[in-house]
Amino acid sequence: MTTVLAAALTTMVSGAAIEKRDALPAKFTLTSTSTGLDGLIYPTLMYANSSAYIGNIKYSTYSESLDLTSGGDGASFQSFHSSPTGSQRLYVYPTESKPIGFTVPHSAAVPTGAVTTGITQEGGLFAVNGISGSWKACKVDESKVQGTWQLYWDGAGTLEAEGCVAVNITVAESSC
């Protein structure tokens, strides 16, 4: 009986070790689903103001394409709007409901409670710690920019009650 139990535990442990998240491509972009985002024309994520956005912000002079690179267990971005230009690491608050953010260029400083690791893809969907279903798109004030949503990680599960929409974020390999 002890031998059978030990063999079963070894199989379970080794099975867990074999399970691996999908690595992110070396260079990639992110695209949102559009269900629930009324009037969305441009679903590819854009970078502006140290965060990620979906929609018409693409036409604002201060936004740019969110072309990410992977390295290790995370993702980074280099904005041509920052001075000096430099790599910025993407971070999320895994147990809180906050917008995704990016570190200051050339800085390794990450806000308290945020993480830069565990960012992968699961079956082609952008994920944090193996979870891809906690992304929310929250409408930006129309007086600031029309037809735009900011991307949030809903770690606390509170944003749908605040009018945000659940979205899937797909990963697409890029050459840029």
N, C-alpha and C positions, 0 to 999 in steps of 0.2 A: 504494500500500500504506500509506504513512504517513497519507494522508487518511482511509482506511477505519479505521485503528487509532485515530486522533484522534477520529473520529466515534463509534466504539464506546465509547471512554473517556468522552467527553462525555455520551453516553446513560447509561452506568453511573453517573457522578457525579450527573447531574441526577436520575436515578431514585432514588438514595439520598437526595437532598435533598427529593424529593417525599414520600417515606415519612415519615409523621408519626404519633406516638403519639396515642391518643385522649385528649382533654382530660378531666379529672375534672369532674363537675358542680360548680356553685358550692357546693352543700350536699349531703352524701351520708352514707350509713351503709354498713357492711360486714357481710356475712354469710358464714359458713363452710359448706362442704359438711359433711355429717355422716358420710360413709363412714369407718369405722374408729374413730369416736368413740362407743363403746358407751354407751348411756344418755343421749345428748345430747338435751335437750329444747328448749333455746333457742339457735339457731345465730347470732343477731345478736351482733356483737362489742360488748363492754362495756369501759369504762375503769375501772381501779383501780390504785392504787400506781404511777402513771406508766408503765403498760403496757396492753396489750390482752388481753382474755380472752374465751373462748367457754364458754357453758354456765351452770350454776347460780349462778355468781358474781352473776348478775343479782339474786338475792334477798338479797345482802349489803348492809348499809346503807352501806358505804363505796364501792360501785360505782355507776356511772351509765352511761347510754346514750352510746355513742361516736358523737356527731354531729359530723362533720368538715366543714370548709370548705376549699376549694381556693384557691390563689392562686399564680400563676406556675407553678412547677415543683415543687409540694409540697403538703402538707396540714397543717392545724392544727386545734386543739381548744381549747375553753374549759371547764374544769372548774368546777362550782359548789362542789366540795370544797376547792379551793385558796384560800389567803388570802395576798395579795389575788388575786381572780380575774383572769385574764389569759390571753391567747393562748399556747398551747404548741405548738411545732412537732413534728410526727412525724418520727422519725429511725430509720434502720436502719444496720447495719454491712454494706455490700455484699459483702465478701469473708470475713465471719466468721459464725459460727452463734450468734446472740444474740437475746434477745427484742427486739421493737420497743419503742421508748421515746418519751418526750415531754420536751421541754426544760422547764426551770423557768418558771413564768409570768413574762411580761415580759422573758425573757432570750433573747438570740440565741446563747448559749453552747451549742455542740454538742460532745459527747464526741469525743476524738481517734479518728479512724478511722470515725466515723459520718457519714452524709450526710442532708440534708433535701431534696435535689433529686433529680430523676429519678423521682419518685413519680407514676405515671400509671395509666391503665387500658389493657389490651390486650384488645379484644373483650369488654368488660364485666368482666374480671378485674383485680383490684388488682395492680399491677406495680411493679417497681423496675428502672430502666434497661432497660425493655422485656421483662423476664423476670417471668412470673407464676407459675411452677411451683416456686418455692423456699420457699413458706410451709409451716411445720410447726406442728402443735398438740402441745404437750408437756403431759402430765397434771400437774396440781397435786396436791401431797400431800393425800390425802383427809382428813387430820386438820385441815387448814386450811380447805378448802371442798370439798364433795363434787361430783362431776360437772362439773369445770371443767378447762379446758385453757388454757395461756398461748400466745399467738401468737409464733412465732419466724420470723426470716428466716434460712434455712439457706444462707448464702453459701459456707460451707466444705464443705457436703455431708456433714455428719457426724451429723445428728440422728436419722435413721431407725435407725441402729445403736444409738442410745441409747433406743429405744422411742417416739420421737415419730412422729406420723402426718402424711403429706402431705395437705394440704387446698388447695382452691381458695377464694379469697376474692373474692366478687362485690361489685360496686359498685352501689348503688341510690340514685338521686337522691331527696333528701328536701326537705321544705318547712320544716323546723325550723332 
